[in-house]
């Protein structure tokens, strides 16, 4: 592909395009039919695809839904390898040996691939499958091992994206599966309930709705960034995966899916600033990490890091996942709570380690952007300036992060957003979310700065 003719500003509007506009744009760059094929090939069941296409009103007619499901059926793997109906004989309870793996469990295919790969690496079997050979990248030398040989340092094959801890925490509360109101990970069985299990519990448990204020202080959901990158070795599964004494076969099973050691763990008894330091050091080992607050610059940096800047296209800059709770035309509690200074300060107090990690890691990101000379681009400089990146603003200082929400213009915008939620009074906000900010009088507010927005807050 040729290099894009449009500037980054023309493609993404210097980041000012709304999430809905970017979502609509993404459907143009990644057509729905191609998306359906992708999800079918990756193992999403036809039943779930049909349900999503119908319930989300993505397509206008039942006939179009049928057509897209037929498209998916042509490329879908056999039924016993798909999610949701993956047991032998299409067992809906997922009890067959070929069922979709649970978190932390290796798939049969991964085990077979790992075994074949080990034989090839150890030169014990010259008839290793063509599939296994295709999964290995050869550098031309006699001692070649899988693709990591070219970038063998710890983390040199890793990449991730980071997010402002305040925005991430509020977003997680509203995101299905990441809060005690939808306990997808079964973190506290008997207390936090998955919707599928509500009928099994007494009303006092099944009808309980945890507020944002309660969620912020729950140990399993606090300082997720620090736990994931600074305390991963506390998980036995990760230890088995990275242990040098473990056999290749045992490592293959442990490393297949490390979601069994996600950041939703209670580490409150020992998590400290030393873990934040470790997290920053581990992030710096990553070949690449980006910031959602600098999404466009992150795309450019990733392309520079992996040497593919000449094939960037407009679709590489399209953010496709707009939050459902942000798409409302009028009342959006998530928008209101993101701009609530009391939410900000309480979240900061509960997630102080994550704010420290984000601040320090963001400085590493800024240095890499400068080293790649991307900061000289007007579009990148504009994105940084608007989101207060790489300058005097400190994400580790609550007066910087939350003070920006306490200026007269920020307060006016906050009150305007909340006024759109006409069905909720003060008691309703407190009952449902635990917060109802009553800003000071205009004369007592902080003076406006050049920009009053908190990075990542919209």
FENWOGI-V659646 format. One record per residue. N is the residue number from 1. PSI is psi in whole degrees, -180 to 180 (* if undefined). Layout:
N&PSI  N&PSI
This chain:
1&149  2&157  3&147  4&138  5&-25  6&150  7&165  8&-37  9&-41  10&-36  11&-50  12&7  13&35  14&31  15&3  16&-10  17&143  18&162  19&-37  20&-40  21&-42  22&-36  23&-45  24&-41  25&-38  26&-32  27&-27  28&-33  29&-23  30&86  31&152  32&-38  33&-40  34&-35  35&-44  36&-43  37&-42  38&-49  39&-35  40&-43  41&-28  42&0  43&4  44&132  45&152  46&-35  47&-43  48&-38  49&-45  50&-42  51&-44  52&-43  53&-34  54&-49  55&-37  56&-1  57&39  58&-36  59&152  60&-28  61&158  62&-35  63&-38  64&-36  65&-46  66&-42  67&-44  68&-36  69&-37  70&-38  71&-44  72&-40  73&-31  74&-26  75&-4  76&146  77&171  78&154  79&-35  80&10  81&12  82&155  83&140  84&-28  85&57  86&1  87&169  88&132  89&19  90&37  91&115  92&-13  93&3  94&45  95&-8  96&163  97&-18  98&15  99&162  100&134  101&146  102&161  103&131  104&-1  105&135  106&142  107&154  108&-39  109&-40  110&-38  111&-43  112&-42  113&-43  114&-40  115&-44  116&-39  117&-41  118&-40  119&-39  120&-43  121&-41  122&2  123&34  124&-12  125&107  126&-5  127&24  128&148  129&150  130&-37  131&-45  132&-41  133&-38  134&-26  135&-7  136&140  137&126  138&131  139&0  140&-5  141&164  142&-18  143&26  144&142  145&179  146&174  147&-22  148&-11  149&-31  150&-27  151&78  152&-11  153&153  154&127  155&-5  156&-14  157&14  158&149  159&150  160&171  161&138  162&163  163&146  164&121  165&-34  166&-51  167&-39  168&-42  169&-46  170&-41  171&-42  172&-37  173&-38  174&-11  175&132  176&127  177&-7  178&30  179&164  180&-13  181&-11  182&74  183&76  184&-28  185&3  186&55  187&-38  188&77  189&136  190&-15  191&-50  192&138  193&137  194&140  195&-34  196&-19  197&3  198&-38  199&-16  200&-11  201&156  202&157  203&-35  204&-28  205&-50  206&-28  207&-3  208&129  209&119  210&134  211&166  212&-39  213&-42  214&-43  215&-43  216&-35  217&1  218&126  219&-35  220&-29  221&5  222&145  223&49  224&-41  225&-44  226&-42  227&-43  228&-40  229&-16  230&-5  231&26  232&-28  233&-9  234&-14  235&127  236&-35  237&-43  238&-37  239&-42  240&-35  241&-42  242&-5  243&129  244&-21  245&-16  246&148  247&161  248&-36  249&-40  250&-34  251&-36  252&-44  253&-38  254&-31  255&-9  256&-48  257&106  258&16  259&-14  260&-10  261&46  262&177  263&-2  264&73  265&154  266&103  267&21  268&-23  269&-16  270&-14  271&130  272&-179  273&-26  274&-33  275&-33  276&-42  277&-42  278&-40  279&-44  280&-42  281&-41  282&-37  283&-37  284&-24  285&-19  286&139  287&-37  288&140  289&148  290&180  291&133  292&-29  293&-12  294&55  295&-46  296&-42  297&-34  298&-41  299&-44  300&-40  301&-41  302&-43  303&-40  304&-43  305&-41  306&10  307&34  308&24  309&-22  310&-10  311&13  312&144  313&172  314&-37  315&-18  316&-15  317&4  318&123  319&117  320&-16  321&92  322&135  323&134  324&-35  325&-7  326&-6  327&-8  328&137  329&-30  330&-98  331&123  332&97  333&-35  334&-41  335&-42  336&-47  337&-29  338&-26  339&10  340&116  341&-31  342&-36  343&-45  344&-51  345&-36  346&-40  347&-40  348&-44  349&-37  350&-26  351&39  352&-34  353&-40  354&-38  355&-37  356&-44  357&-46  358&-43  359&-49  360&-39  361&-36  362&-29  363&-36  364&-44  365&-45  366&-42  367&-41  368&-38  369&-42  370&-43  371&-31  372&-1  373&25  374&-21  375&-12  376&-14  377&131  378&-35  379&-40  380&-44  381&-38  382&-39  383&-42  384&-44  385&-44  386&-36  387&12  388&43  389&148  390&27  391&-143  392&-18  393&131  394&122  395&-5  396&3  397&113  398&-28  399&-27  400&-51  401&-49  402&-27  403&-31  404&-20  405&-3  406&12  407&160  408&-45  409&-38  410&-41  411&-42  412&-42  413&-41  414&-48  415&-35  416&-45  417&-45  418&-32  419&-21  420&-18  421&70  422&-21  423&-6  424&125  425&-174  426&-44  427&-37  428&-43  429&-45  430&-41  431&-41  432&-37  433&-17  434&5  435&140  436&96  437&130  438&93  439&157  440&166  441&153  442&-37  443&-21  444&-6  445&161  446&146  447&148  448&140  449&-174  450&-40  451&132  452&-1  453&141  454&133  455&131  456&-10  457&131  458&*
